[in-house]
Amino acid sequence: MLGQSITKNSLILTLFAVVTAAILAVTYSATAERISAAERAAAQAALLELVPRSRHNNDMLSDTLNLSSEMQAALGFHGKQADTPVAYIARFDGKPVAVILPTVAPDGYSGDIKLIVGINLDGTIAGVRALSHKETPGLGDKVDLRKSNWILNFNGRSLLQPSIEQWAVKKDGGTFDQFTGATITPRAVVKSVKKALLFFQQQRDVIFPSSSDDDIL
């Protein structure tokens, strides 16, 4: 009898563990999908902030470039992505105007900071937006345009303005301001935006395979 009782209890515990694991798996999957969908919606809304309608007349959401695993790694992505990251191309009457690159700053104070960086055909920055982060409210969350205008300091910058050596926060001898009481977050974002500019410089012919200096609008 005792043996049967132990066996029965073991089966009940095993069944309970299996059911619990299944519920957790389903919950995680549903949550991950919602988070991914929210991030995509935020990205779509942000595209027009970086390259407004007055500068392009194509559908950027369908004019995309899939990023290889090597490209993803160069832009700071790590591990397997729920959705394959893509670059969005802006064109006016068929001529390239800008590209919007997804990038990740993996060294934020509280983890990954997901960004999009708009880069004009001439290599200058059209704009930068933070799509998601877990930075400290009142400190690191100033990377969010809703909290601070700090992110607008990248507008018009390039690898020449400032010089590549100056692409750092002022505490590290660079050009960009850090936040009062918080240096890790802005340092991570500056590093990530610089990484996106270097990526564009190296991959320009892949992103805009038929463009020339005469195409710059």
N, C-alpha and C positions, 0 to 999 in steps of 0.2 A: 504493500500500500504506500509506504513511504517513498519507494522508488517511483511509483506511478505519479504521486503528488509532485515530486521534484521534476519529473519529465514534463508534466502538465504545466507547471509554473515556468519552466524553461521555454516551452513553446509559446506561452502567453507573452513572456518578455521579448522573445525573438520577434513575434508578430507585432508587438507594440513598437519595437525599434524599427522594423521595416516600414510600418505605417508612418511613423514620425519622420523618418528619413525621406519618404516619398512626399510628405506634406511640405517639408523644408525645401526639397528640390523644386517642387512646383512653385512655391512662394518665391524662391530665389529667381527662377526663370521669369516669372511674371514681373517681378520687380525690376530685373535687369532690362527687360523689354521696354518697360515704362520709362526707365531712366534713359535708355538709348533713344527712344522716341522723343523725349523731352529735349535731349541734346541736339537731335536733328532739327527740331522745330526752332530752337534757339539759333542754331547755325544758319538756317534759312532766313530768319529775320535779320540776322547780323550781316548777311551778304550785302544787302542793299544799303546798309550803313557805311560799309567800306567802299563800295562802288555803286553810287546811286544811278537811277534810271537815266539821268542826263548824260552819263558817260558810256552806257552800253545799251544795245537793243537786242541782244540775244537772250536766251533762257539759260542762265548760269547753272540752274539746277540740273539741266540735262546735258550741258556742255562741260563735261568733266574728264579728268585724267586719273585713272586708277593708279595708285601708288604701290610699287612693288615692296616686298618685305624689306629690301635694302633701303629703299626710299623712306619707308616708315621709321626704320631704325635711325636714319639720319635726321629725322624730324622729332625724335624723342619718344616715339611709341615703343612700348615694350610688352612682350607677351602677345597672346592671341587676341585680336580685336573682335568685338561682337559684329561690327560692320566694317568692311574694308574702307579705310580712309581714302578720300578722293580730293583732288585739287579742282577748284572751280575756275573756269576760264571766262573772262568778260571780253566781249567783242563789240565793236561798233561797225555796222555794215560789213561784217566778216573780218575786219582787221582786229588783231588782239590789242587789248587795252591794259589788262591786268590779270593777275592770277591770285586766287585766295587759297592759301595753304593752311592745312590743319597742322598744329604742332603741339607738343606736350612738354611742359616743364616738370620733369619728374622729381625735382628737388625743392618743391615748395615746402613751407614750414609744416604743413599738415598733409602733404602728399601731392599727387598730380594736380597741375593746373593746366586745363585744356584751353588752348587758344586758337584763334584763326588770325592769320597775318595776310593782309592784302598788299601785294607788291605790284607796282606799276611796271610797264614794259621797260622803262628806263632804269629800273632798279631802286626807285624810291618807294617808300612805304605809303600806301594809300590809307592804311589804318590798321589797328590791332584791337581785338576784343577778347575778353576772357569769357569762355562759354560755361565752364564749371570749375569749381574749386572748393576746398574745405578750409580756407584760411580763416584766421581768428577775426571775429567781428570787431570792427573798430580799429583794427591794425592792418593785417594782411589783406582784408577784403577790399581795400582801396584799389585793387586791380580791377574791380568791377566798376564800370562807368556809372552805374547807379549810385555808387558810394563816393566816387572821386573822379576828377578829370585827369588824374595822373597818366592813364593809358593813352591820352591824346598827345602826350609828349613825343610819341614815336612818329606822328604824322610828318611826312616829308623827309624823314631821315633815310640814310643809306649807309653803305659800307665806306663811303667817302665823307659823309657828313653825319656824325663825327668820324674821325679816322677809326679804323678797326681796333686800334689799341685803346681807344676811348669808349668802346662799347662795354661799359661797366657802370656800376653805381659810384657815386662820388666817394663813398667810404673806401672803395677799392681803387681810387685814382681815376675814375671814369667821369662821364658827362651827366649821367642820369641821377636824379634825386632818389633817395631812399625815403621810406616812411618814418615818421617820428616813432621811435620805439620798435621799429621793425625793418630789418635789412634783408633777411633771408628771402622773403617773398619777392620784392622788387629785383633782387639779384637774380633769382631764378627766372623771372619773366624777361629781363634784359638779355640774359644768356640764351633763352629760347628764341627770342625774336632775332637775335644775331645769327643763331643757327639757321633760321628760316631764310635769312638774306644770303648766307653762304650757300645754302642748298639751291636757291634760285640762281645764284651766280654759276654754280657748277652744272645745273640742269636746265639752263635757259633754252638751249636748243631742243631739248626734249619737250619742254612745256610749250614752247612756241616754235615748232619745227620749220615754219616757212616765213618767219618774221625777219625783218631787217630794220636798220635804223630809220628808214623812210616810213616805217609803219607806225612809229611812235605818235600817239595822239595827245 
